[in-house]
Amino acid sequence: MSENPFADLVLAHNRAPIGRERLASPTFTARGANPLCGDDLTLDGRIEGNIVCELGYAIDASALTLASTSLMVSLCQGRELGAVRTLCGAMLRYLSGAGAAPLAELAVFDSVLGYRNRLKTLTLPWATLLRALDGQLQTSTDFELTGGSN
């Protein structure tokens, strides 16, 4: 492991992204976009009862967005809906500077909290999943970090 845990995380998730394939029978499909960088995410999810059983995605995005998406899938898949909503909301607050990292392993993002463009990139998958769970099947990082509507 190098001296830079953030770089290590990004490289690991880009070499072997978790969930990077569309689901055959999703219960929802949501689109997320980061207009500034041109990142585009199509997120599929399968919910059974109260559990986010499976997440998959197609993505045309930066290495940071891919790593954040892969990490989100690994942390959210198999959890109860309430826990996923709580984690996504806490992650969005953390990335906006309004809270601490919701899990110790997410504190690696501390090194980029001062870079707004990177924050939008990291926010995209978390915002897309949270909004999808609330029935909003399209979101944008412009909405998430500025408080505007889309």
C-alpha positions as a printed Julia matrix, in Angstrom:
150×3 Matrix{Float64}:
   0.0    0.0     0.0
   1.28   3.48   -0.84
   1.39   6.62    1.26
  -1.88   7.79   -0.38
  -4.92   5.72    0.73
  -7.21   7.77   -1.56
  -5.14   6.95   -4.65
  -4.95   3.29   -3.57
  -8.74   3.14   -3.25
  -9.32   4.73   -6.65
  -6.81   2.4    -8.34
  -8.21  -0.72   -6.68
 -11.8    0.04   -7.66
 -10.79   0.94  -11.21
  -8.83  -2.29  -11.65
 -11.68  -4.43  -10.32
 -14.92  -2.42  -10.15
 -17.69  -4.02   -8.11
 -21.08  -4.35   -9.82
 -20.09  -2.9   -13.18
 -22.75  -4.61  -15.22
 -26.41  -3.96  -15.88
 -28.92  -6.16  -14.06
 -31.13  -8.54  -16.04
 -34.26  -7.87  -13.95
 -33.95  -4.61  -12.01
 -36.82  -3.22   -9.95
 -35.54   0.27  -10.75
 -33.22   1.97  -13.2
 -31.99   5.48  -12.53
 -29.79   7.92  -14.45
 -27.29  10.26  -12.89
 -25.22  12.94  -14.58
 -22.37  15.25  -13.7
 -22.74  17.89  -16.44
 -19.47  19.61  -15.55
 -17.35  16.52  -16.27
 -19.66  14.68  -18.65
 -20.02  11.71  -16.27
 -23.04   9.55  -17.01
 -24.31   6.74  -14.77
 -27.12   4.27  -15.34
 -27.81   2.51  -12.04
 -29.92  -0.63  -11.79
 -31.21  -1.99   -8.51
 -33.16  -4.99   -7.36
 -35.1   -4.6    -4.14
 -36.86  -7.48   -2.46
 -38.95  -6.68    0.56
 -36.87  -4.28    2.62
 -33.46  -5.25    1.17
 -31.35  -3.71   -1.61
 -30.4   -7.15   -2.92
 -28.37  -6.18   -5.94
 -26.93  -3.12   -7.64
 -25.37  -2.9   -11.07
 -24.45  -0.11  -13.42
 -23.18   1.12  -16.74
 -20.94   4.14  -16.52
 -19.12   6.57  -18.77
 -17.14   8.54  -16.24
 -13.86   9.46  -14.64
 -11.8    7.11  -12.51
 -13.06   8.91   -9.4
 -16.71   8.4   -10.3
 -16.1    4.74  -11.12
 -14.32   4.2    -7.8
 -17.05   5.97   -5.84
 -19.74   3.92   -7.62
 -17.92   0.64   -7.06
 -17.41   1.45   -3.38
 -21.06   2.47   -3.0
 -22.2   -0.84   -4.5
 -19.95  -2.8    -2.16
 -21.26  -0.93    0.89
 -24.97  -0.81   -0.01
 -25.71  -4.14   -1.68
 -27.43  -6.56    0.7
 -28.44  -3.9     3.25
 -31.87  -2.86    4.45
 -33.45   0.1     2.63
 -33.36   2.31    5.73
 -29.65   1.63    6.27
 -28.89   2.39    2.61
 -30.85   5.66    2.73
 -29.06   6.63    5.95
 -25.62   5.8     4.51
 -26.26   7.66    1.25
 -27.59  10.72    3.07
 -24.65  10.73    5.47
 -22.22  10.36    2.57
 -23.78  13.32    0.76
 -23.57  15.45    3.91
 -19.94  14.38    4.43
 -18.96  15.21    0.85
 -20.64  18.61    1.13
 -18.63  19.37    4.28
 -21.63  19.14    6.6
 -20.62  16.01    8.5
 -18.04  13.37    9.22
 -17.35  10.26    7.14
 -20.24   7.87    7.85
 -17.9    4.85    7.95
 -14.21   4.72    8.83
 -13.24   3.39    5.39
 -14.88   6.41    3.73
 -12.6    8.85    5.56
 -10.1    8.35    2.7
 -12.14  11.01    0.89
 -11.01  13.63    3.44
  -8.14  14.54    1.12
 -10.51  15.78   -1.62
 -13.11  17.63    0.44
 -11.72  21.0    -0.63
 -12.06  20.31   -4.36
 -15.64  21.07   -5.45
 -15.34  19.47   -8.9
 -14.05  16.25   -7.39
 -16.84  16.29   -4.84
 -19.46  16.37   -7.6
 -17.72  13.41   -9.19
 -17.72  11.44   -5.93
 -21.3   12.46   -5.1
 -22.87  11.22   -8.34
 -23.5    7.54   -7.47
 -24.63   8.24   -3.89
 -27.1   10.92   -5.01
 -28.38   8.74   -7.85
 -29.06   5.81   -5.52
 -30.67   7.91   -2.79
 -32.95   9.7    -5.25
 -33.84   6.4    -6.96
 -34.92   4.91   -3.62
 -37.2    7.92   -3.25
 -38.67   7.39   -6.74
 -36.68  10.07   -8.58
 -35.1    8.23  -11.47
 -32.95  11.07  -12.79
 -30.54  13.29  -10.89
 -27.63  15.61  -11.42
 -24.72  16.66   -9.24
 -25.64  20.27  -10.01
 -28.78  19.67   -7.96
 -27.02  17.81   -5.15
 -24.35  20.36   -4.31
 -26.16  23.6    -5.11
 -29.56  22.8    -3.64
 -31.3   23.71   -6.91
 -33.92  21.6    -8.59
 -33.61  19.5   -11.71
